[in-house]
Structures are given as structure tokens and as C-alpha cells.
């Protein structure tokens, strides 16, 4: 399956302004994608995980129908990594 996306390529990261507590989401070497008010760190991590979740869902849907245990294990690890990023933790 071929996928074409128009979003800013990932990975996206969350930066927190130590003075204001606001959060900026962007690429490590690019301009900000979105800015959030202080206290919205969970939302920031969820938004920043969007490219990883998109990639995880793409990988999973591409492999649906295959029953090999190794493929299932790989899909599980991809999904876990995307969820960890969405939760603001490391996989």
C-alpha cells in the first residue's frame, strides 16, 4: 500500500518554555508546528506523537492478513513505541 501524506515529517518533539510553562511542538531542527498554553503537556505529547502513530497504523494496516508471529510481535512493538510517545514517556 502506498501512502502519501502532506503533514510535516516526524519525528516531532515537545519543548517546554521554562519561564512561561507553555509548550511548543516541532521538529528538532525546524520551525514550531503548534504552540500550547501551560498545563497542556499531555495534549502536547499526544500531538507530537501524531507522526509515530500514523506510521504505526500504516505498518499495522499494511501487515493485516499476515499471521506470522514475528510480524505480530513487530506490530506490537511499533504500536507500543507510538503509545509511549503519545503518553510522554520512553518506549
Secondary structure, 3 states (H helix, E strand, C coil): CCCCCCCCCCCCEEEECCCCCCEEEECCCCCEEEEECCCCHHHHHHHHCHHHHHHHHHHHHHHCCCCCHHHHHHHHHHHHHHHHHHCCCCC
